Amino acid sequence: MSLEKVRELFIKENLEDRIVEFNSSSATVELAAEQIGCSSSQIAKTMSFKSKDDYAILIVTKGSSKIDNRKFKDYFKMKAKMLKRDEVEEYVGHLPGGVCPFAVKENCKVYLDISLKEHEEVYPAAGSASSVVKLNLEELQKLSNYIEWIDVCI
């Protein structure tokens, strides 16, 4: 169902042909990079956190990056607390493994980490644990309805 919502968005933008579905899982950075044949840093990993006000914060980073807890706390004025596995669909609208910054629930706030700027094109998930989409950074910005570029990774 999440993949279908993402597909609807991409159809409206005439980018449906960018969605690639695999016969096996691409739910982790390593699996996605292997399926695509790219480096793990080209995977656009979407991490989901819970805000103090009980909404989801999505941060899209390059696949090989990790959240820097100090930078996160300095920016968001709270400790980084990832959504629990059983909360992800409720808060975001996608299941773990397919979380992406597209077609998310209205109360999600999407941020793009500057680590992504290492590449001209990146591969975020497309709403399922066996799908990806190839986008340049301008397309990622537009389709994700991001708030701003931030620096919260190591």
N, C-alpha and C positions, 0 to 999 in steps of 0.2 A: 504494500500500500504506500509506503514512503517513497519507493522508487517511482510509483505512478504519479505522485504529487510532484516530484522533481521533474519527471518527464513532461508533465503538463506545463510547468514553468519554462522548460527548455524549448518546447514546441512553440510557445508564445514568442520566444526570442529567436526562433529559427535556428536553434542550436541542438536539436534533438539528435542529430547525427554524431555529436560529440560523446554521447553516453555509450559506454562499452560495458557489456555484461559478460561475465565469465561463467564457465561451468563449475568452477570450484571457488572457494573462498578467497576474497581479497580484503578480509576484515582487519588485518594488521598491516602495519607499514611494510614489513618484510614480505608478506604474501602479495600485497599490491605491487610492490616494486618488481618482484619476481614475475608476476603475471604480465606486467606492462613491458618489462625489460628496461627499466630505468633505475637510477640511484634512489636510495631511500630518502635522500634529502629533497627529491622532486615530488614526493607524496605530500599532499597538503592534509595534514592530520588535524582533525577537529576535536578539540578537548572540551568537555562540558563540566562546568562548575556551578555551584549553587551560590546565589548572592545572599546577602544579609536580609534582603527584602523578599526572598523566596521566589526568585525567577532564575532562569538559566542564563549563564554567561558562556558563550561559545568563543573559543580562541582557536583560530586556524594558524598552525605553525608549519614549518618545514618538518618533514617526517623524522629527521634525525635530531631535532631539538627537544629539549626538556624545559619545563617551566622552572624559572628561578623564583623560589618562594619569596625572597626579599623584594625583587622587582614587582612581583604580583601584589604583594602587600602594600608596597609604596604606591602603586597605581590605583588599586581598587579599595584601599583602606580596610582590608580584611585579609584573613588567612585564606590561602587557596584550599578549597574543599570541593573535591570532585563529586559530581552526582553519583549516587550509588547505582549499580547496574540496574536495579529494578525501578529506579526513578527516571532513567534517561528518556524512555518513550513518553512518559507522562509530561515531562518538562519540555522536551525538545520536539517530539513528534517522529523521531527515528529510533530504531533499535540499535543497541550497541553493535559495533562493527560496520554500521552503515551511516553513522552520524556524519552529517555534512551541514554546511551553512545555508543550504537552499531549502525552500519550502518548509521552514520551521514554524513552530507555534509563535503566535503574535508576541508573547512576552519574552522571547529569547533576544538577547543582545549579542550581536556578532562583532568580534574584533579580529583584525588581521595582524599577526605578528610580523615585524620587519624581517625576521629570518626568511620569510618567503621570497623576499626581493633578491635572493641569491640566484634565482632562476627566472627566465622569461615566461616559461610555461610550467604549470603544476598540475597534479592529478588528485583532486579531492574525491571522496566517495560520492555516490549519487543516490543515496537513500537506502541501499541494501548492502549486505555483507559480501556481495559478489558483483559490485558495479563500481565504475569510476567514470570521471569525465575529465577531458583534457581542456584546460583553459589558460589563457594568458592572464596576467595580473589585472588588467583593466576589466576583463570579463568577470573575473572572480569578484572584484569590487562591486560591479553592477549587480550581479546575480545574488550576491550574499546580503545585500542591503546593510553592509558593514557600518559601524559607527565611526571607527577610525583605525589607523595604523598605530600599533603600540609596540613597546619593547619589553617583553616579560619572559624571554627565554635565555637559556644558557647557550 
